[in-house]
Amino acid sequence: MRKISREDAPKELLELFYPIHYSVCLTVEDSLRSSILTRQQTVLLWFLRSKGIYGKKMSRKEIVKWMSYWFDTTGSAISKSLRSLSRPPLSLIKLTEDPHSGREKQIELTAKGEKFLLEMMENGRQICKILTDGMTESEYNHGLHFLARCSEIFETEVEQKRDLAESTIGRPSVSMKS
């Protein structure tokens, strides 16, 4: 394994960003979509699984918070995706009124949604197996540790990260105006 200095690590990581994002991550996401869901619908189900109560239920408000952070989208666009997930032929979630607020909705996986999510995860595991089968035990253990730490670092300060991303710091010095 090549030794990379702390000083060079950000540059090296940046060079891998688009190849990893478009080659690996979108391939994994496509396997999760199962040629049925949109990318946004797939992420909605992922949020239910990973952040929801028992991996099955969460508020629309919480979903909007996470989705608007990951995607450049509006609450109404997210509501539209939620409605499409709740209606036939998908019927993967049910939308109910929040008992604490008549304006807010609760989102919960249906039995069909739970089954679909299990199949979705198995599809993703099969794609990821291709990656881990091509690595040594040490490589995938180090890689998984690295990615887990990346996720932890970014999730601990969501608001701070948003502020940094939206600040003028780091914007290109070249004007984009013609």
N, C-alpha and C positions, 0 to 999 in steps of 0.2 A: 504494500500500500504506500502510495506517495505521501510524503510529509508536506503539509501545507502550513505556512506560518499564520499566526493569528491576524497579521496585517493583510495577508493575501486571501484569507478565507471568505470575506464578504464578496470580493470580486469573483472568486471561483464559484461560490454559491449562486451568484447572479447569473453567471454563464450557463448554469444548469437549469435555471428557472423555466424558460420556455420549452426546452426539450422535455423536461419532466412533466410540466403542466400539460402540454399538448400531446405528447406521445404516451406517457404513462397514465397520468391522472384522468384525462378524458376517455382513454380506453377503458379504464376501470369504471368510470361513471357510465359510459355507454353500456357496459355489461349490467350495471345496476338498473338502468332504464328499461332493459329487456325489450327494446324496440316498441314499447307501449307508452311510456311516460315522457314528458318533457324534462329538460334538465331541472327546471324549477320545481316540478312535481316530485322529482326524485329527491331533491334536497329537502323538501317539505317532509317527506316520509322519513328521511334520515334524521331530521330534527326530532320528530316524534320518537323514533327509536333511541336516539342518543341522549336527548335532553328531557324527554317527556316523563311523566309519572309512570313508573313501571314500564317505560318504553312504549307507552300506548296512548297517552293523553297529555295535552297541554293547551294553554290558552292561545287564541289567535294573536293576542297582543305580544306574547312571548315569541311566537313564530315570526311575526312582523319585525320584531326587534332584531332577531338573528338574520333573517332574510335580507333586510335592508342593509345590514352590515356586509353581507357576502355578495349581494347583487345590487346593481343600480336599478332599483325597482320601487314601486309605490305600494302602499297598503291595499289599494283597490286592485292592483294587478295580482297581489298575493291572494286576496279574497276570491278573485276569479279562478285562480289555480285550485284553491281549496274547494270551491263549488264544483269544479270539474272532477276532482277526486272523489267527491261525495255522491255524484250522480252516475246512473248507468251510462255506459257499460262498465265503468271502473268500480264505483261503489266501495272504495277502499277505506274511506273515513266517514264518520258521521259528525255533523255540526249540530251542537245544541246550545241553547242559551245559557250563559253563565248565571248561576244562582245569585251571585253577588252584584251583577250588573246586566240590566236588560239590553244594553248596547253591545256587550262583549259576548264572544262565542267561545265555546270549548270545542276542541278538535279531538276526536278519539278514533283509533283504528277499529274497523269492523272485523269480524271473523275472517272475511275475505281479505281484508287489508293485512291482518296478521300473517295469513298464509302467504300472501304475495311478498310481504317483507322478508319472510324466511327464505323464499325462493330467490329474491333479489340479493340477499346476503350470500347465499350459496353461489350464485353467479359471480359475485365479486370475489369470493374466496377462491374460486377456480382460476380467475384471471390473476389474482395475487400469487397463487401457487406457481404460476409460470415464472414469476419474478424470483420467489424464494428458492425454487428448484434450481435456478441458475446461479445461486450464490452459495458460498460456504456458510457454515453455522455462525462463524465469527462475523462475516459480512452482514448477514441479515440481522443478527443481534445488535451490532453497532448501528446499522441503518435504522432499525426500529427505535432504538434508544434516541438517536439523533432526531428523528421525526416527532417522537413523543415530546421531547424537550422543546422543539420548535413550537408545537401546538401549545404546550404549557406556557411558554414565554409570551406568546401572542394572546392567549385567552385570559391571562391574569390581569391585564390592563387594557381591556377592550376600548374604553373611552379614550385613554391616553393614546392608544394606537390610532384610533380614528382621527384624533386631533393632529397627530403627527402627519398622517397621510394627507390630511386636508390643508395642512399649513403650507406656507410658501417655502419653507426650508426644503431644499432638495429639488425644487422645481428647476427645469432646464433654464439656463441663462439666455438661451437663444429664444428670441421672440417668435411665436407661432403665427403672428399676424403678418399679412403680406403687404 
